[in-house]
Amino acid sequence: MTKYGLKIRARSKKKKSPPLVVPSIFAEDEEEENNDVEKEISQQATKTKAPLATPSIFAEDEEDNDDVEKEISQQATKTKALKVIKEQHKKALEEDPSAFSYDDVYHDMKPKETEKQLDEQRKTDKIKERRKEETRVENKPHAPENYENTRSRLINQRGI
């Protein structure tokens, strides 16, 4: 399967350069050898460089087809897996009809747990309400609620 899109090739950090030529006593022999070496290097360089593939105009359409094919194959594997699971479920029930009876026990236990949690929550709510009332009473100012009534009462008591 071919992949489409931008393909970035990592380039090597160090470029290989041909070895430096140092003149020597036997210059004529080396020149011939160097020419041969240079020819080999240039031939190898042309062999290793592959022409870059130009992207197709219809590359997006091909990607869409690949996506559809992937979705179809995924759906097929899902249906196969579901069939296998159903077969295993049937076999388990044939061998032992109480194989999945733990579900019933679990479902019976679940409401009891929720009832306990609700009871505990109600208790804590009642305690919180009591504490709020106590703090209200403690924080309540000690001044009389109706100033005029208390003033008139005090005046009557003193006989003024």
Secondary structure, 3 states (H helix, E strand, C coil): CCCCCCCCCCCCCCCCCCCCCCCCCCHHHHHHHHHHHHHHHHHHHHHHCCCCCCCCCCHHHHHHHHHHHHHHHHHHHHHHHHHHHHHHHHHHHHHCCCCCCHHHHHHHHHHHHHHHHHHHHHHHHHHHHHHHHHHHHHHCCCCCCCHHHHHHHHHHHHCC
